[in-house]
């Protein structure tokens, strides 16, 4: 009889642990899905190592978290054609934003 009671107790503990894991992981999955669903693509630029890097990145507006980033161009700060190259890179980045947004399932 003692073996059955011990076995029953172990099964109960295992079910409680399993249920807790399912609840926690499903809550995290829902939070991650809502974060990804609310994210949007944007063109951006930043300075690094005496250059300006132009990127397209997917950002969560509520938190500012960057989910994905693609480098479009790197323009040296001392480039004599800096303005023209920077503006061209930003225009290309905006085109990529439009392309990426059009491919999103929630776009439209």
N, C-alpha and C positions, 0 to 999 in steps of 0.2 A: 504494500500500500504506500509505503514511503517513497518508493521509486516513481510511482504514478504522480504523487503530489509534487515531487521535485521536477519531473518532466513537465507537468502542467505549469509550474512556476517559470521554468525556463522558456516555454513557448509563449507565455504571457509577456515576459520581459522582451523577447525577440520581437513580438508584434508591436510593442510600445516603441522600441528603438526603430523598427522599420517605418512605422507610421510617422514618427518624428522626422525621419530623414525625408520621406516623401513630402511632407508639409513644407519643410524648409527649402528643399530644392525647387518645388513648384512655385513658391513665392519668389525665389531668386530668378527663376526663368521668366515669370510674368514681369518683374521689374526690368530685366534686361530687354525683353521684347518691347515694353513701352518706351524704353530709352532709345532703342534702335529705330522704332517707328517714328519718333519725334525728331530724329536727326535730319539735318539738311546739308547739302553741299554748298561750299562757299569758296570764292577766290581770296587768297590772302598773300601777304609778303612779309618777310622779316629779314633782319640783318644778321649775318653770321660770317665770321672770318673775312672781313673786308669785302663781302659780297652781299647782294640782295637776292634772296631766294624767293621765287614766286611759286606758290603751291595751290593745289586744290585739295580741300579737306572736308571731311564729313564731321559735323559738329553737332553736339546735343545743345540746343539753345539754353535750356534751363540750367545746365551745369558748366557749359563751356568745354566739356570733355571731347577730345578729338578721337573719333573711332577709326578713321582712315585718312591717309594723306598721300598725295601724289605730287612729286616735284615736276614743275613745268619748265622752269629755266633758272639759271644762275647768272647774274649779271655782276661783273666786277665793279666795285665802287669807283675805281679810277678809269673806267672805260670811257673813251671820248664820245661814244655814241650811247651813253648810259640812258638818257631820257627816251630815245627812240626804242632801244632794246627793252627797257622796262615796260613802256607802254604796250609794245608788241606782245610781251610775255603776259601781261595782265589781260589783254584782249583774248589771247589763246586760253588763258585760265578761265575766263568767263564763258567762252565757247564750250570748254569741257564741263563746266558746271551745268550748263544747259543740257548737254548730252547726258551726263550722269543722272540729272533730275528726271529727264524724259524716260530713262530706263528703270527708274524706281517703280515698284509695284503700286505705290500709293499716289504716284504722280497723275496729274490729269485734272 
